[in-house]
C-alpha cells in the first residue's frame, strides 16, 4: 500500500481481520506492539486523513475500512428512477437518469455500495417528498423499521420494512396509504441512508 507507514499497515490489517471486535486504542497498541496509545492514535488519524479508514464519532471502537485503496474525496453516484421494473427486474439494472457528485465523507460507508434514487409520489411524506434525492446503501438484508428501496410486483418503490409473523409488511409514512403484505417477488435493493430535499 503506497504512503503507509509499517505501523499503519499493521493497524489496517488488524482492523480488517478483527472488524467485529470493536478494538480500543489500547487493544490495538497491545496487538501491534506499539510503544504507546498516542502512537496508535497518531497512525489512526493518518489512516483517516489518507482515506483508508473512517471512525464512528459516537463509538471510538467502531472503525470502518473504506477499501484497500483510499476512497476519493468526491464520488459520482448513479441516480435511478423509480420506474416499472417488470418481472424479475431490478432498479440497478436500468440506465441511470443522472450522476451526482457527493463528498465521500458524508456517506458513512464505502461509496462503492452507494446509489441514489429520485423519489416519486407522496406515500412517504413528510419524510420523503416527490423529486427528493435519496442516498441508499446497497443491501438485501434490511432490519425491521428500515426505510428501503425495493421492488414488489415489478414496481420500484420506497417503503418502511417490517415483519409480522412470517410475512413482510411494507408501510408508508403518509397515513393516507395503508400498509400491505409484500408479494413473492419482493426484493430489497438498498436501505435509505440520507434524503436531500428537492427545491423547485
Secondary structure, 3 states (H helix, E strand, C coil): CCCCCHHHHHHHHHHHHCCCCCCCHHHHHHHHCCCCHHHHHHHHHHHHHHCCEEEECCEEEEEEECCCCCCCCEEEEEEEECCECCCCCCHHHCCCCEEEEEEHHHCCCCHHHEEEEECCCCCCCCCCCCCCEEEEEECCCCCCCCEEEEEECCEEEEEEEEEECCEEEEECCCCCCCCEECCCCCEEEEEEEEEECCCC
